[in-house]
Amino acid sequence: MALSRTLATLLRQANCQRMTGTSVCLVRSIITFKEPIRPKMMPEVMEALKSYVGYVGDIPAAHTKLPSSQDELPVRSMVDSYDECIIPLASSLAMQKSHTSGQGFVRFGRILEDMDEFAVWLSYRYVQYPGLSFGVPMPVNMVTALVDSIRSDDMDIRPQHDLKLCGHISWVGRTSMEVTMELQALVPEQPRYLLTAKFVMVAMEANATKTVPVNKLVPKK
């Protein structure tokens, strides 16, 4: 069908592998987070980002001085950025309408948009600059450089169940971060794995073209 061909093209462009049969073993790269956590709803993430990245209000002048080296920043771990988010397809009629195609499948493009927003959120959770606390407007923008890979067991997603995104920063360069995310369908009793995606984000000065160093990533002791 036309929808399947379109999705296949999108996934090939993102270096996606569709896992079929029993001969392929998919290696999951999401860490196991043992602490209790209340997943945010996607609208909550969107609203939090508005104030956090400075869409609302001005950035204080005292907060505009940014580090020139990673050595000026505290080290961080994967756990520091871990979070979960619910895409309420089954429990929100408005979300279901915006995410569902005429054929009854979830629009993959909308899922990519949700993952992109979530990757930005995780990036802001990870970075920590002296003098700036989490949740205040920052003089830094998190820009999506590329969708590095998408690996999927099932691309034909229907909106009968809410979806859950979980993810964290999994690799760091000097100014870039790899965000690894996993998407699940919240089937009662047994959540169903759908896909794993890796986005590469770059920290940029707000209203400028210069990149900004990000915290080094170290294993949590």
Secondary structure, DSSP 8 states (H G I E B T S, - for coil): -HHHHHHHHHHHHTT-EE--SSS-----------S----EEHHHHHHHHHHHTTSSS---GGG----SSGGGS--B-HHHH-EEEEE-TTT-HHHHHHHB-TTSSB-HHHHHHHHHHHHHHHHHHH---TT--TTS--SEEEEEEEEEEEEES-----TTS-EEEEEEEEEE-SSEEEEEEEEEE--SSS-EEEEEEEEEEEEEETTSS-B-----B----
